[in-house]
Amino acid sequence: MAFKIHYIDVKNQLQNYIWLIEDTSSQEVIVIDPTEAHLVESFCIEHQFTLSQIWLTHWHKDHIGGVPELTLNRDIPVYGPKEEINKIPFITHPLEHQFKFHFNQLEIEIIAVPGHTLGHIVYFINEIESVFCGDTLFAMGCGRVFEGTFEQMYHSLNRLAALPPATKVYCTHEYTLSNAKFALATDPENIEIQQRYEHIEALRLLNKNTLPSTIELELKTNPFLMVDNVHDFQKLREWKDNF
């Protein structure tokens, strides 16, 4: 049993990535937060993949935009947050915190992470040490607090910070360089942040993907995981909103 993770760079203004998990034995794939259907269709045709499942983290259009077209005249299960089913009516498998389901032999665990949106969920797969976290945790950053409270977002990030350190972090946007600039502003003397900033800057100069990160790396270099109370988190997030 072997699984491989692929990504599609949407090359849009929001710098979205669409993640795919391939079962290499069957060439079936699941797609996570498909921004645009035609990109997924082309990728599957090019690699001779069969689209098996669609996973959604939250209702924002850049995460669900491709679903109606991908499921047109095809019976593909769509997994997504139960709390947002009124905004994502094409969900066929509504999910809640600690719910578990399978993609072939892989067991996927749902973690609820309200804050960015009220029903935001992430997909944690212990077997391949990976979390697909949408817009909650970013490399060196976190999502804006749109629908939830700062307290909700703070506790959601703590839930993710408690995952095994080796867990690879697959978020949905290439925001790492701007996040790194902010992290450096919050702690200019931090050697690990400095080194990571330089590494990320070099990758982006070559137009290379900076993801995935790991929980261990985020704990050392992500300012939003380095605060220990809601008040400090809120101050930091509001500073970043206007940075």
C-alpha positions, 0 to 999 in steps of 0.5 A, spaced: 500 500 500 503 506 497 500 513 497 503 519 493 501 526 494 500 531 488 499 538 487 496 543 482 498 550 482 492 554 480 496 560 479 490 565 481 490 571 485 489 568 491 495 563 490 491 556 491 494 549 491 489 543 490 492 537 493 491 530 491 492 523 494 493 518 489 493 510 491 499 508 487 496 501 486 489 503 483 491 510 480 485 512 484 485 519 487 482 524 492 482 531 491 482 536 496 478 543 495 478 543 488 478 551 486 477 549 478 474 543 475 478 543 468 485 543 472 483 537 476 480 534 469 486 535 465 491 533 471 487 526 472 487 525 464 495 527 464 496 522 469 491 517 468 488 518 474 480 516 476 477 521 481 474 517 487 473 522 492 472 530 493 474 533 500 472 540 502 475 544 508 470 550 508 465 553 504 469 559 501 468 559 493 476 558 492 475 551 495 469 549 492 468 552 485 470 546 481 465 541 485 459 542 481 462 541 474 467 535 477 460 531 480 456 533 473 453 526 471 458 522 475 457 519 482 463 522 486 462 522 494 463 529 496 466 530 503 465 536 507 463 540 514 456 538 516 456 545 519 456 548 512 452 544 508 447 550 508 452 553 504 455 547 500 449 543 498 453 538 494 456 535 500 454 528 500 458 526 506 457 531 512 463 530 517 464 532 524 469 533 529 473 526 530 469 522 525 473 517 521 472 515 514 476 511 509 479 512 502 481 505 500 486 503 506 487 510 509 483 512 515 482 519 515 480 523 522 476 529 522 478 535 526 474 541 527 477 548 527 472 553 527 475 561 526 476 562 519 469 560 518 464 557 523 464 550 520 472 549 518 474 542 518 481 539 517 483 532 514 488 528 519 491 522 516 496 518 521 498 513 517 502 518 512 503 523 517 499 528 514 494 534 515 490 537 510 488 544 513 485 549 508 485 556 511 486 555 518 494 553 519 499 556 514 506 555 513 508 561 518 501 564 519 494 562 520 487 564 516 484 570 518 478 570 523 472 571 518 466 568 521 468 565 528 472 568 534 479 569 536 478 565 542 475 559 537 481 560 532 486 560 538 484 553 540 483 551 533 490 552 532 492 549 539 488 543 536 493 542 530 499 544 534 498 538 538 498 533 532 505 529 532 511 533 530 512 529 524 506 531 521 506 534 514 502 540 513 498 541 507 495 548 507 491 551 501 495 557 499 502 559 497 502 565 502 509 563 506 513 568 503 509 574 506 508 570 512 515 569 513 516 577 513 511 578 518 514 572 523 521 576 522 517 583 524 515 579 530 521 576 532 527 579 528 532 576 533 530 569 532 535 565 528 530 559 526 525 564 523 531 568 519 534 562 516 527 559 514 525 566 511 532 566 507 530 559 505 523 561 503 525 567 499 530 563 495 524 558 493 520 563 491 525 566 487 525 560 483 517 560 483 518 553 487 512 551 492 514 552 499 509 546 502 508 542 505 511 544 512 511 540 518 508 541 525 515 541 528 517 547 524 511 551 525 512 550 532 519 553 532 517 559 527 510 560 526 508 566 531 501 564 531 503 558 535 508 561 539 503 565 543 500 562 550 493 566 550 488 569 546 489 576 548 496 575 545 493 571 539 488 577 537 493 582 538 498 578 533 492 577 528 490 584 528 497 586 527 498 581 521 491 583 518 494 590 517 501 588 516 
